[in-house]
């Protein structure tokens, strides 16, 4: 599975020395993939300065994403291991987030109205790849705002948005620290894609208690106290690492997961540059 990245690096990498290091690393992981199923999704971070990197918790079976919901939806989801029930709105676009820190920011550590419960959902690699294969990249919030204003989305077309990552280990003010130069992927699923997502969930577990523990740790004023509190929680935190979905190179380039115009645009945003073209 890693051969696409090897070919890509050979043909497109701008720095020959970096190409040698990255190619060797990916080539080695390609050989190991015959021994370990996880290796086929390994992604060398040698390209990290040039592209936003998909980071999340994953294993040989699948990838974890996060969502926050009201009590009614969360209770139904945990019991049925899927989404549904009277409060669930299947026609509404649903956003999934591989970054735990980002869902903490979005939900206010699981304290905002209708986001009191933080859920950790597992998807198979092939199902996440299918969802992403039907998504397009959004570099700014402009289209999101226009969609909310009109109330319409293109049926079957999902959204990929790269927002500033949030720091799981420290906060600024009331929320996890904003990391402007690191991007976190958000995946928006409308209509039929949301239905596909719901029908292909492997498992759902609750991590609201952990969200509340992190809020308490992040609110400590003394840095040493915060560091000690986070150290005590370290065994409960997700092991998020670089990941590359099983998609063709052309699609990865369009979603800014391999170097190209899309990745350049996202990286420029992270550096505080604005594309005025």
N, C-alpha and C positions, 0 to 999 in steps of 0.2 A: 504493500500500500504506500510506502514512502517513496516509491520511484518517481512519482509526479514531482515531489519537492526536489529530488535530486536533479531531474531534468530541468526544472525551473531555475534552480540555482546555476546550473551550468550555462544556461542561455541568457539569463537576465541579471545576475548579480553584478553590481557596479564595481565593487571592490574585489579585485582578484585574490588578495590575501584572505579577505573574509570569506570569499567563495570557497577557498580551499578548506578552511576550518569547518565551515557549515556543511559543505558537501561531505567531508569525512565523517562528521558527527551523524548526519542523517543516513549516510551509507551504512555506518556501523549499526544504527538502530534498525535499519531495514533488514539486515541479516538476523538481528536478534528477534525480529517480529515472528520468525518461524518458530521460536521457542516460547515467546510470551505474547498473548493476544493484545496486551496493553500497548506494546511497542508500536503497533501500527498507527496509534493516535499521538505518539510522541512528537513534539514540535521543538526544533532547535530554536532557542531564543537569541541566536546570533543575529537574527534579522530584526530584533526588537526595536532598535533605533529607527528603522525605516517603516515599520508597520505597527498598528495596534494589535496586541496579542490577546486572543481568546484565553482567558484564565478561568478555571473552575475546578471543582472536585469531580474526579472521574476514576473509573476502574475498568476492568476488562468487560464488565457487563453493560455499563452505561455512564451517563453524565447527570449530575445533579443541578437543578435550577431551583430558584426560590420565588415565592409569591406570598403576599400578605392579604388576608381576607377578614371579613366579619365573623363573628362567632357561629352564626347559622351555617355559612358555607364551609367553614373549617370543620365543624362537628360532623357534617354530612360527608365531607371528603375523607376524614380520618376513619370513619366507620365503613364507608363503601370503597375506600382506596381509589377514588375517582372524583370528578366534580359533577355536581348536579343538585337537585333539590329545588324547593320553591324560590329560594333567593338567588339561585344561579341564573345568569343571563347569557345563554349560549351565543346569541348574535353579537354580543359586545366584544370588541377587541381585547384580548388578554395579553399581558406582557410578562415574559419570563426572564429571569435574571440569574446568570451563573455566579455572580459575585454576591457573597453573603453580606459584605460591608455595604454594598449598594442598596440591598433591600432593607438593611438597618436604617440607612439614611432616608429611603423613600417612605418607610412606614413609621419613622420616628421611634425606632427600636420596638416596634409592635405596640405603639400607644396611640397612634392617630385613629380618628373615627373610621370605622369600617375596615381597619387594617390592624386590628388588635391581635390577630393570630398569624404567626409567621410559619409557613409550611415549606418543607424541603421535599422536592419531587424528583424522582429518578426516571430518566428516559433512556431507552436503548440508543446506542450510537447511530444505528441506521435510521431511527425515527427522528432524532435531532437533525441528521443530515437531510432527511426528506423535508422537514419544516424549513430549514435554511435554504434548500434548493428552490423554494417557492417564495423567497423574500427578496426585497430590493434594499439597497443602502440608502439611508437618509443621513446626511451630514449635519443637519441643523434641526431645530424644532419647528421650522417654518411649516413643513407639510403636516406635522402633527397638529399644530394650531389650526391650520386650514381644514383638516379633517374634522376636528371637534366642532368648528364653526358651522360646517356644512352638514355634519352628521352622517357623511357618506365615506365609505372606503371602497377601493376596488376589490371586488369579490375574489378571494383566493390569493391575493398578493400580500405577503407579510412584510414586516419592516425590520430592518437591522439598523440600530442607532448606536454609535460609540460615544458614550458620555464620560465625563471625568470620573475616574475611579475614586473610591472612598477608602480610607485607611482603616483596616480592621483593628489596628493596635493603638490608635490614639484619636482623640477628637479635638475639634476647635469649636468652642461654644457648645451648642446643643447637639451637634451631629458629628459623625466620623469625619476626620480631616479630608478636605478635598485635595485630590492629587491631579492637578491640571495636566501634567505631562504624561500621565498614564491613563489609558482609556479602558472602560469596561463596556462590554457588549450588552445591549438590551434587545430582546427579540419580541416583536409585536405580532400577534396571531389573530387575524379576523376570521369570522365566518367558518368556512370549511376547514381551515387550518386549525382553528381553535377546537373544532370537533375532533379532528384527527389527533391532536395533542391529548385531549381528554380520553380518547379511546385507546391510547397507547401508553398510558402511564404504567410504570412497573411498580412503584411504591410511593406512598406519601407518609411523611412523619412530621411531627411538630417540633419546632425549635424556638418557640416563644420564650421559654424559660431562659435559654441561652441568650436570646436577644436582650432580655431584661438584665441578666448578669453583666453583659457587656455595657449596657447603659450605665449601670452602677459604677463599673470600673472606669468608664470614660469620663464620668463626672467628678472623679477625684481630682482635687486641685493640685496636690503635690505630685510631681512627675515620678518620683521614686515609688510612691504609693500606687500610682496607676500601673507602672511597670510590674510591680510585685503582684498586683491583682490580675494583670493579663498573664503573667507567668503561671499563676494558679489555675487559670482557665485554658491554658495552652492545649491540654489533652482533649478538650471538648471542641476545639476550633477545627473547621474544615481544612483539609490539605489541598489548597487550590494551586494548580500548576498549569503551565502552558499546554494548550490542546489545539489540535488541528482536525476539524471535521472531515469526514470521508466524502469530499466533493471534488469535482474536476477542477483543474487549475483555473480555467476561465471564470468559473463561478467564485472561487476563492479570491481571485483578483478583483472581481466586481464588488465583493463584500468587504474589501480592504484587508483580507487575511493573508495576501501575498503582495509584494511590491507592485505598484502601478499607480495610475492617476488617482484612483479612489483612496488608496492608502496615503498618498501624498497629501490629499485634501484633509483627511482626518488628522494626520500628524501636524499639518499647518495649524489646525484649530488648537491642538494641544500646545503649540508654541506661541499662542496668542496672535497668530496671523489670520487675516481675513481674506478670503478669496473674493475679489471684486469683479471677476470675469462674468 
